[in-house]
């Protein structure tokens, strides 16, 4: 867990050429930092560094299930499914849980239907 002050070093830089997209990026980052600050001020000091944990197996299970069927809250975003597939498979890869041999044919077939 990095100190909140280190987030300032990781903000998006637009090289002095602001655009609508870069302004939106900065607004999003500010919103996330605010959420982190709010969370960190509500965490009991007794919890220490154990307060934020990645529940890897639960994440992997959710991601694999989401590849088969989007949760109800995502149903209005059905047209974005190719992006969800990308982000889900990328997340599985980051968690070292991407089973290429079993997922590749299914993902390929799904993406072919999207064309």
Steps between C-alpha positions, in 0.01 A plus 500: 500500500653829394457818702232725352766767438662275238185517287593858413806364322289270284245745359439526130714759324367670190833665402333843525251414225171451682216333315148399601632148551796607715276722714259208548796277591613748765144527638482120522835482677393769748180306570698181565748674732203647691350152534832362627534782751147442623566128533832545676354742755227250589728199541576416857865549590488156664457344156829644373633371170260205508203726425533472121528148370462357155275200530657336199291185479174694533614741228596214269165327555307822430702570185452150361128512570475844336656358184206262474224742593509866594352586840157668492641847566698476178214386277440850361862502387463196276655681203817544706546125547812483279663754732388303804655189350826691448510637855393172656761295315763764579403484868524122496843529343615745769373260766688216326171318449455525125455149363579573137436152364145483634401868467652590164253303283196631692623860499587479131158359412325772703701781341432357152126528570544866595621601154 
